[in-house]
Amino acid sequence: MGIVHGGELCLMKESKDIASQYNIMIIGVAIDLEGENQQSLTTCDGLIKYMDGLRLARQDHIQKPSNLQIV
């Protein structure tokens, strides 16, 4: 399992494509920025999506010690 995060479709898509080559399940961690024409990739196996004002909560979630590999 891996976690992918990023502010652009290209980063999330590239990570998803690499993970699928190795049969790794991915969970996307995104911020809802559709109002700014920046959409999140929603085709991950799982998606955690924060509202725009919750950037610090998202960073805290990503940075917590974990045994998950970061893809």
NUKOL-822217 format. One record per residue: y, x, z of N, C-alpha, C, O in turn. Coordinates in steps of 0.1 Angstrom, whole numbers, padded with zeros to 4 digits, always signed. Last residue first. Layout:
N
YXZYXZYXZYXZ/...
//
This chain:
71
+0064+0047-0021+0061+0050-0035+0075+0051-0042+0075+0053-0054/+0055+0057+0011+0066+0053+0003+0064+0057-0012+0062+0069-0015/+0028+0045+0029+0033+0054+0020+0045+0049+0013+0045+0037+0009/+0029+0035+0063+0028+0031+0049+0034+0042+0041+0043+0049+0044/+0031+0039+0090+0020+0046+0083+0019+0042+0068+0009+0046+0062/+0064+0043+0103+0053+0035+0097+0043+0044+0091+0045+0055+0088/+0095+0039+0118+0083+0047+0117+0071+0038+0112+0070+0027+0117/+0121+0024+0099+0112+0023+0111+0100+0032+0108+0094+0032+0097/+0135+0023+0076+0135+0036+0083+0126+0035+0095+0124+0046+0101/+0135-0003+0067+0129+0007+0058+0126+0020+0066+0116+0027+0064/+0148-0017+0087+0134-0021+0084+0127-0009+0076+0116-0006+0079/+0173-0005+0085+0166-0004+0098+0151-0007+0095+0142+0001+0100/+0181-0014+0060+0179+0000+0062+0171+0003+0075+0162+0012+0075/+0183-0042+0066+0173-0037+0056+0171-0022+0058+0159-0018+0058/+0204-0042+0085+0190-0047+0088+0180-0042+0079+0169-0038+0083/+0224-0033+0069+0220-0025+0080+0206-0029+0085+0198-0021+0088/+0227-0054+0050+0223-0040+0045+0218-0032+0057+0208-0025+0055/+0233-0081+0050+0224-0076+0060+0219-0062+0055+0207-0059+0057/+0249-0094+0032+0256-0089+0044+0246-0082+0054+0251-0077+0064/+0231-0103+0012+0240-0092+0009+0246-0086+0022+0248-0074+0023/+0198-0110+0026+0211-0114+0021+0221-0102+0020+0219-0092+0027/+0168-0094+0016+0178-0096+0026+0191-0101+0019+0193-0098+0007/+0134-0098+0010+0148-0099+0004+0158-0102+0015+0157-0113+0021/+0105-0085+0004+0113-0088+0015+0127-0087+0010+0132-0077+0005/+0076-0094-0014+0090-0091-0015+0097-0094-0002+0096-0106+0003/+0045-0083-0029+0053-0089-0019+0067-0085-0019+0070-0075-0025/+0040-0073-0054+0029-0080-0047+0035-0088-0035+0030-0099-0032/+0068-0079-0075+0061-0070-0066+0050-0079-0060+0050-0091-0061/+0085-0092-0091+0071-0092-0095+0063-0083-0087+0052-0080-0090/+0112-0092-0089+0105-0102-0080+0090-0102-0084+0083-0111-0080/+0138-0070-0086+0125-0072-0093+0117-0081-0084+0114-0077-0072/+0171-0084-0082+0159-0077-0077+0147-0080-0085+0145-0091-0090/+0201-0080-0101+0189-0088-0097+0178-0079-0091+0177-0067-0095/+0233-0081-0103+0223-0070-0100+0211-0078-0093+0211-0081-0082/+0256-0096-0106+0248-0093-0117+0238-0082-0115+0236-0074-0124/+0265-0104-0082+0272-0092-0088+0264-0087-0100+0265-0076-0104/+0249-0124-0073+0263-0128-0076+0271-0116-0083+0281-0118-0089/+0226-0111-0067+0226-0117-0079+0240-0121-0083+0244-0122-0095/+0218-0095-0045+0231-0092-0051+0233-0099-0065+0240-0095-0074/+0200-0093-0018+0203-0103-0028+0217-0101-0033+0227-0103-0026/+0181-0063-0016+0193-0071-0011+0197-0080-0022+0197-0077-0034/+0146-0056-0009+0158-0057-0018+0169-0064-0010+0167-0070+0000/+0116-0042-0011+0126-0045-0001+0139-0045-0008+0144-0034-0013/+0083-0050-0022+0097-0047-0025+0106-0050-0014+0104-0060-0007/+0053-0036-0019+0061-0046-0013+0076-0041-0016+0080-0030-0012/+0023-0030-0038+0037-0027-0034+0044-0039-0028+0042-0050-0032/-0009-0016-0040-0001-0028-0038+0013-0024-0033+0014-0014-0025/-0021+0005-0065-0015+0005-0052-0007-0008-0051+0001-0011-0060/-0034+0014-0088-0039+0003-0081-0034+0002-0067-0042-0001-0058/-0022+0033-0103-0031+0038-0093-0036+0027-0084-0042+0029-0074/-0006+0018-0120-0015+0028-0126-0025+0032-0116-0037+0035-0120/+0010+0005-0101+0000-0003-0108-0010+0006-0115-0022+0003-0117/+0028+0025-0094+0019+0020-0084+0007+0012-0091-0004+0013-0087/+0043+0027-0118+0035+0039-0113+0024+0034-0103+0013+0038-0104/+0055+0002-0119+0046+0006-0130+0037+0018-0125+0025+0018-0128/+0070+0002-0095+0059-0008-0097+0050-0003-0108+0037-0005-0106/+0088+0022-0101+0079+0024-0090+0067+0014-0091+0056+0018-0088/+0102+0010-0123+0094+0023-0124+0084+0025-0113+0073+0029-0116/+0113-0012-0110+0103-0014-0121+0095-0001-0123+0083-0002-0124/+0130-0001-0091+0119-0009-0087+0109-0011-0097+0097-0010-0094/+0147+0013-0109+0140+0020-0099+0128+0012-0094+0117+0018-0092/+0157-0007-0126+0149+0004-0132+0141+0011-0121+0130+0015-0124/+0171-0025-0110+0158-0029-0116+0150-0017-0121+0138-0017-0119/+0185-0011-0081+0185-0013-0095+0171-0017-0100+0161-0013-0094/+0184-0003-0055+0194-0013-0059+0194-0016-0074+0203-0024-0078/+0153-0003-0037+0163+0003-0045+0173-0008-0050+0170-0020-0049/+0120+0004-0026+0133-0002-0024+0143+0005-0033+0141+0016-0038/+0086-0002-0020+0096+0003-0029+0109-0004-0026+0110-0016-0024/+0058+0008-0002+0071+0001-0001+0080+0007-0012+0081+0019-0012/+0023+0005-0007+0035+0012-0006+0047+0003-0005+0046-0009-0007/-0012+0009+0000+0000+0000+0000+0012+0009+0000+0012+0020+0006/
//
